[in-house]
Amino acid sequence: MLTCRSVMGTLLLLTVPVMSGCTSSSQGTDGASGAPTAKQALTSLADLLTHFQENGKKAPTRLADIEPVEPLFQGAYLGLSNGTIVYVWGASIDKSAANIVLAYEKKAETEGGWVLMQDGAVKEMKADEFKTAPKARK
């Protein structure tokens, strides 16, 4: 015979797993779609470029150069392939080039946003700051 306590316990066990999968819709747009944020994509790109250097490879000159290592650097790959991140193809990390923009969030050109400096640092810039910042070259 079922008691009120056993019915409530069963309902609780069934309800908890369902509720734990629910998320709030107030998370905002960054990362809500499962795509990396611009900052995450640029950090991943810095890691990818460092990986290429450490393995004696030239910096990538096109998206296809990244495809073999895409699973390791998904944030960079997604940002570059969907156009949210702009990278100076063929340019590499240079620890002595702290004030040069190597890659950036597309909206940084007009609204400001995240940028990857050639020394590997990721930082946020205002649009006017971005416009006057020197850009990397191949």
Contacts in CASP RR format, 6 or more apart in sequence:
PFRMAT RR
TARGET T0000
AUTHOR 0000-0000-0000
METHOD contacts of the structure
MODEL  1
MLTCRSVMGTLLLLTVPVMSGCTSSSQGTDGASGAPTAKQALTSLADLLT
HFQENGKKAPTRLADIEPVEPLFQGAYLGLSNGTIVYVWGASIDKSAANI
VLAYEKKAETEGGWVLMQDGAVKEMKADEFKTAPKARK
30 37 0 8 1.000
31 37 0 8 1.000
35 78 0 8 1.000
35 79 0 8 1.000
35 82 0 8 1.000
35 84 0 8 1.000
36 44 0 8 1.000
36 74 0 8 1.000
36 75 0 8 1.000
36 78 0 8 1.000
36 79 0 8 1.000
37 114 0 8 1.000
38 79 0 8 1.000
38 84 0 8 1.000
38 85 0 8 1.000
38 105 0 8 1.000
38 107 0 8 1.000
38 113 0 8 1.000
38 114 0 8 1.000
39 114 0 8 1.000
39 122 0 8 1.000
39 124 0 8 1.000
40 75 0 8 1.000
41 75 0 8 1.000
41 76 0 8 1.000
41 78 0 8 1.000
41 79 0 8 1.000
41 80 0 8 1.000
41 84 0 8 1.000
41 85 0 8 1.000
42 76 0 8 1.000
42 85 0 8 1.000
42 103 0 8 1.000
42 104 0 8 1.000
42 105 0 8 1.000
42 114 0 8 1.000
42 115 0 8 1.000
42 116 0 8 1.000
42 122 0 8 1.000
43 116 0 8 1.000
43 122 0 8 1.000
44 73 0 8 1.000
44 74 0 8 1.000
44 75 0 8 1.000
44 76 0 8 1.000
44 77 0 8 1.000
45 73 0 8 1.000
45 75 0 8 1.000
45 76 0 8 1.000
45 80 0 8 1.000
45 85 0 8 1.000
45 87 0 8 1.000
45 103 0 8 1.000
45 116 0 8 1.000
46 93 0 8 1.000
46 116 0 8 1.000
46 120 0 8 1.000
46 122 0 8 1.000
47 73 0 8 1.000
47 76 0 8 1.000
48 60 0 8 1.000
48 66 0 8 1.000
48 69 0 8 1.000
48 72 0 8 1.000
48 73 0 8 1.000
48 76 0 8 1.000
49 59 0 8 1.000
49 60 0 8 1.000
49 92 0 8 1.000
49 93 0 8 1.000
49 102 0 8 1.000
49 120 0 8 1.000
50 93 0 8 1.000
50 120 0 8 1.000
51 69 0 8 1.000
51 72 0 8 1.000
51 73 0 8 1.000
52 58 0 8 1.000
52 59 0 8 1.000
52 60 0 8 1.000
52 92 0 8 1.000
53 59 0 8 1.000
53 92 0 8 1.000
53 93 0 8 1.000
58 90 0 8 1.000
58 92 0 8 1.000
59 89 0 8 1.000
59 90 0 8 1.000
59 91 0 8 1.000
59 92 0 8 1.000
60 66 0 8 1.000
60 89 0 8 1.000
60 90 0 8 1.000
61 89 0 8 1.000
61 90 0 8 1.000
61 138 0 8 1.000
62 89 0 8 1.000
63 77 0 8 1.000
63 80 0 8 1.000
63 81 0 8 1.000
66 73 0 8 1.000
66 76 0 8 1.000
66 77 0 8 1.000
66 80 0 8 1.000
67 77 0 8 1.000
70 77 0 8 1.000
76 85 0 8 1.000
79 85 0 8 1.000
80 87 0 8 1.000
83 106 0 8 1.000
84 105 0 8 1.000
84 106 0 8 1.000
85 103 0 8 1.000
85 104 0 8 1.000
85 105 0 8 1.000
85 106 0 8 1.000
86 103 0 8 1.000
86 104 0 8 1.000
86 105 0 8 1.000
86 106 0 8 1.000
87 102 0 8 1.000
87 103 0 8 1.000
87 116 0 8 1.000
88 102 0 8 1.000
88 103 0 8 1.000
88 135 0 8 1.000
88 136 0 8 1.000
88 137 0 8 1.000
88 138 0 8 1.000
89 138 0 8 1.000
90 138 0 8 1.000
91 102 0 8 1.000
91 118 0 8 1.000
91 136 0 8 1.000
91 137 0 8 1.000
91 138 0 8 1.000
93 102 0 8 1.000
93 118 0 8 1.000
93 119 0 8 1.000
93 120 0 8 1.000
94 100 0 8 1.000
94 118 0 8 1.000
94 119 0 8 1.000
95 119 0 8 1.000
95 120 0 8 1.000
96 119 0 8 1.000
97 117 0 8 1.000
97 118 0 8 1.000
97 119 0 8 1.000
97 136 0 8 1.000
98 117 0 8 1.000
98 118 0 8 1.000
98 119 0 8 1.000
98 121 0 8 1.000
99 117 0 8 1.000
99 133 0 8 1.000
99 134 0 8 1.000
100 117 0 8 1.000
100 118 0 8 1.000
100 119 0 8 1.000
100 133 0 8 1.000
100 134 0 8 1.000
100 135 0 8 1.000
100 136 0 8 1.000
101 115 0 8 1.000
101 116 0 8 1.000
101 117 0 8 1.000
101 118 0 8 1.000
101 125 0 8 1.000
101 130 0 8 1.000
101 133 0 8 1.000
101 134 0 8 1.000
101 135 0 8 1.000
101 136 0 8 1.000
102 115 0 8 1.000
102 116 0 8 1.000
102 117 0 8 1.000
102 118 0 8 1.000
102 120 0 8 1.000
102 136 0 8 1.000
103 115 0 8 1.000
103 116 0 8 1.000
104 113 0 8 1.000
104 114 0 8 1.000
104 115 0 8 1.000
104 116 0 8 1.000
104 125 0 8 1.000
104 130 0 8 1.000
105 112 0 8 1.000
105 113 0 8 1.000
105 114 0 8 1.000
105 115 0 8 1.000
107 113 0 8 1.000
108 114 0 8 1.000
108 115 0 8 1.000
108 125 0 8 1.000
108 127 0 8 1.000
108 130 0 8 1.000
109 127 0 8 1.000
109 130 0 8 1.000
109 131 0 8 1.000
110 127 0 8 1.000
111 127 0 8 1.000
112 124 0 8 1.000
112 125 0 8 1.000
112 126 0 8 1.000
112 127 0 8 1.000
112 129 0 8 1.000
112 130 0 8 1.000
113 124 0 8 1.000
113 125 0 8 1.000
113 126 0 8 1.000
113 127 0 8 1.000
113 130 0 8 1.000
114 122 0 8 1.000
114 123 0 8 1.000
114 124 0 8 1.000
114 125 0 8 1.000
115 122 0 8 1.000
115 123 0 8 1.000
115 124 0 8 1.000
115 125 0 8 1.000
115 130 0 8 1.000
115 133 0 8 1.000
116 122 0 8 1.000
117 123 0 8 1.000
118 136 0 8 1.000
125 133 0 8 1.000
END
